[in-house]
């Protein structure tokens, strides 16, 4: 668990390199592509 991630925050950009990258949606966990 990497904790929260603020999109656009330079200090948190390192979290983009961890795979698979997922986010919690109203329907559950969804994988972010790209």
PDB file of N, CA, C and O in Angstrom:
ATOM      1  N   UNK A   1       0.845  -1.177   0.000  1.00  0.00           N
ATOM      2  CA  UNK A   1       0.000   0.000   0.000  1.00  0.00           C
ATOM      3  C   UNK A   1       0.884   1.231   0.000  1.00  0.00           C
ATOM      4  O   UNK A   1       1.719   1.398   0.889  1.00  0.00           O
ATOM      5  N   UNK A   2       0.707   2.096  -0.991  1.00  0.00           N
ATOM      6  CA  UNK A   2       1.535   3.292  -1.130  1.00  0.00           C
ATOM      7  C   UNK A   2       0.881   4.542  -0.567  1.00  0.00           C
ATOM      8  O   UNK A   2       1.437   5.635  -0.671  1.00  0.00           O
ATOM      9  N   UNK A   3      -0.294   4.392   0.027  1.00  0.00           N
ATOM     10  CA  UNK A   3      -0.978   5.558   0.557  1.00  0.00           C
ATOM     11  C   UNK A   3      -1.669   6.340  -0.543  1.00  0.00           C
ATOM     12  O   UNK A   3      -1.892   5.831  -1.642  1.00  0.00           O
ATOM     13  N   UNK A   4      -1.999   7.556  -0.241  1.00  0.00           N
ATOM     14  CA  UNK A   4      -2.721   8.368  -1.223  1.00  0.00           C
ATOM     15  C   UNK A   4      -1.771   8.929  -2.267  1.00  0.00           C
ATOM     16  O   UNK A   4      -0.551   8.907  -2.100  1.00  0.00           O
ATOM     17  N   UNK A   5      -2.352   9.429  -3.338  1.00  0.00           N
ATOM     18  CA  UNK A   5      -1.584  10.001  -4.435  1.00  0.00           C
ATOM     19  C   UNK A   5      -2.308  11.234  -4.928  1.00  0.00           C
ATOM     20  O   UNK A   5      -3.493  11.163  -5.253  1.00  0.00           O
ATOM     21  N   UNK A   6      -1.621  12.364  -4.991  1.00  0.00           N
ATOM     22  CA  UNK A   6      -2.194  13.600  -5.499  1.00  0.00           C
ATOM     23  C   UNK A   6      -1.678  13.784  -6.921  1.00  0.00           C
ATOM     24  O   UNK A   6      -0.496  14.054  -7.133  1.00  0.00           O
ATOM     25  N   UNK A   7      -2.576  13.634  -7.893  1.00  0.00           N
ATOM     26  CA  UNK A   7      -2.204  13.775  -9.299  1.00  0.00           C
ATOM     27  C   UNK A   7      -1.676  15.183  -9.555  1.00  0.00           C
ATOM     28  O   UNK A   7      -2.294  16.166  -9.146  1.00  0.00           O
ATOM     29  N   UNK A   8      -0.544  15.277 -10.225  1.00  0.00           N
ATOM     30  CA  UNK A   8       0.062  16.563 -10.528  1.00  0.00           C
ATOM     31  C   UNK A   8       1.070  17.033  -9.492  1.00  0.00           C
ATOM     32  O   UNK A   8       1.714  18.064  -9.685  1.00  0.00           O
ATOM     33  N   UNK A   9       1.216  16.296  -8.397  1.00  0.00           N
ATOM     34  CA  UNK A   9       2.180  16.667  -7.367  1.00  0.00           C
ATOM     35  C   UNK A   9       3.551  16.095  -7.721  1.00  0.00           C
ATOM     36  O   UNK A   9       3.708  14.875  -7.769  1.00  0.00           O
ATOM     37  N   UNK A  10       4.544  16.947  -7.971  1.00  0.00           N
ATOM     38  CA  UNK A  10       5.876  16.452  -8.318  1.00  0.00           C
ATOM     39  C   UNK A  10       6.463  15.516  -7.262  1.00  0.00           C
ATOM     40  O   UNK A  10       7.182  14.577  -7.605  1.00  0.00           O
ATOM     41  N   UNK A  11       6.170  15.756  -5.992  1.00  0.00           N
ATOM     42  CA  UNK A  11       6.709  14.905  -4.929  1.00  0.00           C
ATOM     43  C   UNK A  11       6.113  13.501  -4.955  1.00  0.00           C
ATOM     44  O   UNK A  11       6.715  12.568  -4.423  1.00  0.00           O
ATOM     45  N   UNK A  12       4.944  13.337  -5.561  1.00  0.00           N
ATOM     46  CA  UNK A  12       4.275  12.038  -5.569  1.00  0.00           C
ATOM     47  C   UNK A  12       4.368  11.329  -6.913  1.00  0.00           C
ATOM     48  O   UNK A  12       3.836  10.229  -7.062  1.00  0.00           O
ATOM     49  N   UNK A  13       5.030  11.932  -7.890  1.00  0.00           N
ATOM     50  CA  UNK A  13       5.121  11.326  -9.221  1.00  0.00           C
ATOM     51  C   UNK A  13       5.830   9.974  -9.219  1.00  0.00           C
ATOM     52  O   UNK A  13       5.601   9.162 -10.116  1.00  0.00           O
ATOM     53  N   UNK A  14       6.687   9.717  -8.228  1.00  0.00           N
ATOM     54  CA  UNK A  14       7.392   8.432  -8.183  1.00  0.00           C
ATOM     55  C   UNK A  14       6.415   7.267  -8.066  1.00  0.00           C
ATOM     56  O   UNK A  14       6.747   6.146  -8.451  1.00  0.00           O
ATOM     57  N   UNK A  15       5.229   7.511  -7.547  1.00  0.00           N
ATOM     58  CA  UNK A  15       4.249   6.439  -7.365  1.00  0.00           C
ATOM     59  C   UNK A  15       3.709   5.918  -8.691  1.00  0.00           C
ATOM     60  O   UNK A  15       3.152   4.822  -8.745  1.00  0.00           O
ATOM     61  N   UNK A  16       3.870   6.697  -9.763  1.00  0.00           N
ATOM     62  CA  UNK A  16       3.407   6.256 -11.086  1.00  0.00           C
ATOM     63  C   UNK A  16       4.187   5.042 -11.582  1.00  0.00           C
ATOM     64  O   UNK A  16       3.685   4.285 -12.412  1.00  0.00           O
ATOM     65  N   UNK A  17       5.399   4.851 -11.086  1.00  0.00           N
ATOM     66  CA  UNK A  17       6.240   3.758 -11.581  1.00  0.00           C
ATOM     67  C   UNK A  17       5.872   2.409 -10.982  1.00  0.00           C
ATOM     68  O   UNK A  17       6.295   1.374 -11.497  1.00  0.00           O
ATOM     69  N   UNK A  18       5.098   2.398  -9.911  1.00  0.00           N
ATOM     70  CA  UNK A  18       4.671   1.133  -9.304  1.00  0.00           C
ATOM     71  C   UNK A  18       3.523   0.541 -10.109  1.00  0.00           C
ATOM     72  O   UNK A  18       2.588   1.250 -10.485  1.00  0.00           O
ATOM     73  N   UNK A  19       3.596  -0.754 -10.372  1.00  0.00           N
ATOM     74  CA  UNK A  19       2.577  -1.430 -11.181  1.00  0.00           C
ATOM     75  C   UNK A  19       2.023  -2.629 -10.444  1.00  0.00           C
ATOM     76  O   UNK A  19       2.789  -3.250  -9.708  1.00  0.00           O
ATOM     77  N   UNK A  20       0.789  -3.006 -10.569  1.00  0.00           N
ATOM     78  CA  UNK A  20      -0.234  -2.282 -11.323  1.00  0.00           C
ATOM     79  C   UNK A  20      -0.710  -1.066 -10.534  1.00  0.00           C
ATOM     80  O   UNK A  20      -0.746  -1.089  -9.304  1.00  0.00           O
ATOM     81  N   UNK A  21      -1.068  -0.021 -11.241  1.00  0.00           N
ATOM     82  CA  UNK A  21      -1.568   1.201 -10.624  1.00  0.00           C
ATOM     83  C   UNK A  21      -3.090   1.140 -10.629  1.00  0.00           C
ATOM     84  O   UNK A  21      -3.706   0.976 -11.681  1.00  0.00           O
ATOM     85  N   UNK A  22      -3.689   1.270  -9.461  1.00  0.00           N
ATOM     86  CA  UNK A  22      -5.142   1.161  -9.331  1.00  0.00           C
ATOM     87  C   UNK A  22      -5.687   2.334  -8.539  1.00  0.00           C
ATOM     88  O   UNK A  22      -4.970   2.985  -7.780  1.00  0.00           O
ATOM     89  N   UNK A  23      -6.982   2.590  -8.735  1.00  0.00           N
ATOM     90  CA  UNK A  23      -7.663   3.603  -7.938  1.00  0.00           C
ATOM     91  C   UNK A  23      -9.000   3.049  -7.482  1.00  0.00           C
ATOM     92  O   UNK A  23      -9.572   2.164  -8.119  1.00  0.00           O
ATOM     93  N   UNK A  24      -9.483   3.575  -6.384  1.00  0.00           N
ATOM     94  CA  UNK A  24     -10.757   3.130  -5.839  1.00  0.00           C
ATOM     95  C   UNK A  24     -11.867   3.979  -6.428  1.00  0.00           C
ATOM     96  O   UNK A  24     -11.857   5.203  -6.296  1.00  0.00           O
ATOM     97  N   UNK A  25     -12.825   3.332  -7.076  1.00  0.00           N
ATOM     98  CA  UNK A  25     -13.976   4.015  -7.659  1.00  0.00           C
ATOM     99  C   UNK A  25     -15.232   3.588  -6.910  1.00  0.00           C
ATOM    100  O   UNK A  25     -15.166   2.767  -5.995  1.00  0.00           O
ATOM    101  N   UNK A  26     -16.356   4.135  -7.290  1.00  0.00           N
ATOM    102  CA  UNK A  26     -17.631   3.764  -6.669  1.00  0.00           C
ATOM    103  C   UNK A  26     -17.950   2.295  -6.904  1.00  0.00           C
ATOM    104  O   UNK A  26     -18.669   1.682  -6.115  1.00  0.00           O
ATOM    105  N   UNK A  27     -17.416   1.718  -7.996  1.00  0.00           N
ATOM    106  CA  UNK A  27     -17.655   0.312  -8.336  1.00  0.00           C
ATOM    107  C   UNK A  27     -16.589  -0.625  -7.783  1.00  0.00           C
ATOM    108  O   UNK A  27     -16.669  -1.836  -7.989  1.00  0.00           O
ATOM    109  N   UNK A  28     -15.600  -0.092  -7.089  1.00  0.00           N
ATOM    110  CA  UNK A  28     -14.512  -0.907  -6.558  1.00  0.00           C
ATOM    111  C   UNK A  28     -13.183  -0.483  -7.158  1.00  0.00           C
ATOM    112  O   UNK A  28     -13.069   0.595  -7.740  1.00  0.00           O
ATOM    113  N   UNK A  29     -12.177  -1.340  -7.011  1.00  0.00           N
ATOM    114  CA  UNK A  29     -10.840  -1.019  -7.510  1.00  0.00           C
ATOM    115  C   UNK A  29     -10.785  -1.168  -9.021  1.00  0.00           C
ATOM    116  O   UNK A  29     -11.282  -2.148  -9.576  1.00  0.00           O
ATOM    117  N   UNK A  30     -10.170  -0.176  -9.690  1.00  0.00           N
ATOM    118  CA  UNK A  30     -10.043  -0.185 -11.147  1.00  0.00           C
ATOM    119  C   UNK A  30      -8.595   0.099 -11.516  1.00  0.00           C
ATOM    120  O   UNK A  30      -7.962   0.986 -10.943  1.00  0.00           O
ATOM    121  N   UNK A  31      -8.082  -0.651 -12.464  1.00  0.00           N
ATOM    122  CA  UNK A  31      -6.708  -0.477 -12.919  1.00  0.00           C
ATOM    123  C   UNK A  31      -6.605   0.754 -13.814  1.00  0.00           C
ATOM    124  O   UNK A  31      -7.450   0.967 -14.683  1.00  0.00           O
ATOM    125  N   UNK A  32      -5.565   1.566 -13.599  1.00  0.00           N
ATOM    126  CA  UNK A  32      -5.309   2.728 -14.445  1.00  0.00           C
ATOM    127  C   UNK A  32      -4.381   2.301 -15.567  1.00  0.00           C
ATOM    128  O   UNK A  32      -3.303   1.761 -15.316  1.00  0.00           O
ATOM    129  N   UNK A  33      -4.785   2.535 -16.776  1.00  0.00           N
ATOM    130  CA  UNK A  33      -3.974   2.171 -17.942  1.00  0.00           C
ATOM    131  C   UNK A  33      -3.182   3.382 -18.407  1.00  0.00           C
ATOM    132  O   UNK A  33      -3.636   4.522 -18.316  1.00  0.00           O
ATOM    133  N   UNK A  34      -1.980   3.099 -18.909  1.00  0.00           N
ATOM    134  CA  UNK A  34      -1.227   4.164 -19.522  1.00  0.00           C
ATOM    135  C   UNK A  34      -0.080   4.576 -18.746  1.00  0.00           C
ATOM    136  O   UNK A  34       0.650   5.478 -19.156  1.00  0.00           O
TER     137      UNK A  34
END
